[in-house]
Amino acid sequence: METRTGIFAGDDPFAIAQRWLSEADTSEPNDPNAIALSTVDSQGLPNARMVLLKEIEPDAFVFYTNYESQKAQELDGAGKAAFVMHWKSLRRQVRVRGLISREDGPKADDYYASRSLKSRLGAWASRQSQPLSGRGALMAEVAKVTAQQGVNPKRPPFWGGYRITPLEIEFWADGEFRLHDRFQWRRADAAAPWAVTRLNP
């Protein structure tokens, strides 16, 4: 079996992902934690959008959103999702496929409280993914919830986190002549050991 060295070294894929993200923090000009999140609707039609990854846990990846949004409905409906995190500055990417669960407890409360006041009020005001008559209507809703919620709003009951527990993680790095390096970590379920395979570019 090939020994993984350099940027691919390590026995913990979450530690490798965190290391790569930390490197991107110093090289990527904007939002190094941006991920392209993919879901499917009830008809199996795929959707993709950019969201911000907020934490790499010892066994999962966490982001936050409105539970009434289209993405949330698709996440809850399928119970599965995928994302890719790509850094042009490093010429690397991480691909993840896995199982979805909600993060709707104290950790979500803490993250919500860490956001700016305007972002917290915006979470209350936005009916994410629903039709909007105009930006004026949105700003009027912001003013309304500001008067209602005050300067220390609690986390909305319709807003919280999602955790992706991966069954597959792929680490990809650019190589000369399009001969890229790809290592896939794969397991049958969340309790199973990882099998690591080098893939053809």
C-alpha positions in Angstrom: 0.0 0.0 0.0 1.3 3.4 -0.9 2.5 5.7 1.9 0.8 9.0 1.8 3.2 11.9 2.4 3.3 15.7 2.2 -0.1 17.4 2.1 -1.9 14.0 2.1 -0.1 12.6 5.2 -2.1 11.6 8.2 -4.5 8.9 9.5 -7.4 11.3 10.2 -9.3 12.8 7.2 -10.9 15.5 9.4 -7.5 16.6 10.6 -6.2 16.8 7.0 -9.3 18.8 5.9 -8.7 21.2 8.9 -5.1 21.5 8.0 -5.9 22.4 4.3 -8.6 24.9 5.4 -6.1 26.5 7.8 -3.6 26.9 4.9 -6.4 28.4 2.7 -7.1 31.0 5.5 -3.8 32.7 4.6 -3.9 32.3 0.8 -7.6 32.5 -0.3 -8.7 36.1 -0.9 -12.4 35.6 0.1 -14.3 33.0 2.1 -11.9 30.1 2.3 -14.6 28.2 4.1 -17.1 28.4 1.2 -18.5 25.1 0.0 -20.7 24.2 -2.9 -23.5 22.2 -1.2 -25.4 19.7 -3.4 -28.8 18.3 -2.5 -31.7 16.6 -4.4 -35.4 17.5 -4.3 -38.3 15.0 -4.0 -38.1 14.3 -7.7 -34.4 13.6 -7.6 -33.5 16.9 -9.4 -30.2 18.2 -8.0 -29.5 21.6 -6.6 -26.3 23.3 -5.7 -25.4 26.6 -3.9 -22.6 28.1 -2.0 -22.8 28.1 1.8 -20.1 28.7 4.5 -18.7 25.8 6.4 -18.6 26.8 10.1 -16.9 23.9 11.8 -14.9 20.8 11.1 -15.7 18.5 14.1 -13.8 15.3 14.9 -16.2 13.3 12.8 -18.4 15.8 10.8 -18.8 19.1 9.0 -21.2 21.7 10.2 -23.0 24.7 8.5 -26.1 26.8 9.4 -29.2 27.9 7.5 -32.9 28.6 7.6 -34.8 25.4 8.3 -37.7 26.6 6.1 -35.4 27.1 3.0 -35.5 24.9 0.0 -32.1 23.5 0.9 -33.3 22.6 4.3 -36.3 20.8 2.9 -34.1 18.9 0.6 -31.6 18.0 3.3 -34.3 16.8 5.6 -36.1 14.9 2.8 -33.1 13.0 1.5 -31.1 12.8 4.7 -28.0 12.9 2.5 -25.9 15.6 0.8 -22.5 16.3 -0.8 -20.2 19.3 -1.0 -17.0 20.4 -2.6 -14.6 22.9 -1.1 -12.2 24.3 -3.7 -9.3 26.7 -3.3 -7.9 28.3 -6.4 -4.9 29.7 -4.5 -3.8 26.2 -3.3 -5.0 24.3 -6.4 -6.7 21.8 -4.0 -10.2 20.6 -3.2 -12.0 18.4 -0.8 -15.1 16.5 -1.8 -17.5 15.1 0.8 -20.6 12.8 0.5 -22.5 11.8 3.6 -25.5 11.7 6.0 -27.4 14.7 7.3 -28.5 15.5 10.8 -29.6 18.7 12.4 -27.5 20.7 14.9 -30.4 22.4 16.8 -29.0 22.6 20.3 -26.6 24.8 22.4 -24.0 24.7 19.7 -26.4 26.4 17.3 -27.3 28.9 20.0 -23.7 29.7 20.6 -22.9 30.2 16.9 -26.0 32.3 16.4 -25.0 34.5 19.3 -21.5 35.0 17.8 -22.9 36.6 14.6 -23.2 40.3 14.2 -26.5 41.9 15.3 -27.5 42.7 11.8 -26.9 39.1 10.7 -29.0 37.8 13.6 -31.8 40.2 12.8 -31.5 39.3 9.1 -32.1 35.6 10.0 -35.4 36.6 11.7 -36.4 38.8 8.7 -35.7 36.6 5.8 -38.2 34.0 4.7 -35.4 32.2 2.8 -36.3 30.9 -0.7 -39.8 32.4 -0.6 -40.9 34.9 -3.2 -40.1 38.6 -2.3 -41.9 41.6 -3.8 -38.9 43.8 -3.6 -35.9 44.8 -1.5 -38.0 47.4 0.2 -40.3 44.7 1.7 -37.3 42.9 3.1 -35.9 46.0 4.7 -39.3 46.8 6.2 -39.3 43.3 7.7 -35.8 43.9 9.1 -37.1 47.1 10.8 -40.1 45.2 12.1 -38.1 42.4 13.7 -35.6 44.9 15.1 -38.4 46.6 17.0 -39.7 43.2 18.1 -36.5 41.4 19.0 -34.3 44.2 20.3 -30.5 44.2 20.5 -30.1 40.7 21.8 -32.4 38.4 19.7 -32.5 34.7 20.5 -32.0 32.2 17.8 -35.1 31.8 15.6 -36.8 28.4 16.0 -36.6 28.1 12.2 -32.9 28.6 12.0 -30.0 26.3 13.0 -27.3 23.9 11.8 -26.8 20.8 9.8 -24.1 18.3 10.3 -22.7 16.2 7.4 -21.3 12.9 8.7 -19.3 11.7 5.7 -19.1 8.2 4.2 -16.7 9.5 1.5 -14.1 12.2 1.6 -11.8 12.8 -1.4 -8.7 15.0 -1.2 -7.6 16.3 -4.6 -4.5 18.3 -5.5 -3.5 19.7 -8.9 -0.7 17.9 -10.7 1.5 18.7 -13.7 0.1 17.7 -17.2 -3.4 17.2 -15.6 -2.0 14.2 -13.7 -3.7 15.2 -10.4 -3.4 13.4 -7.1 -6.6 12.0 -5.6 -7.1 10.0 -2.4 -10.5 8.8 -1.5 -11.4 7.9 2.1 -14.5 5.6 2.1 -16.4 3.7 4.8 -19.6 1.6 4.8 -21.2 3.5 7.7 -20.3 6.1 10.2 -18.9 3.5 12.7 -16.8 1.6 10.1 -13.1 2.1 9.6 -11.9 4.1 6.6 -10.4 2.5 3.5 -8.1 4.8 1.6 -7.6 4.5 -2.2 -5.6 6.5 -4.7 -7.8 7.3 -7.7 -6.7 8.0 -11.3 -6.8 11.7 -12.1 
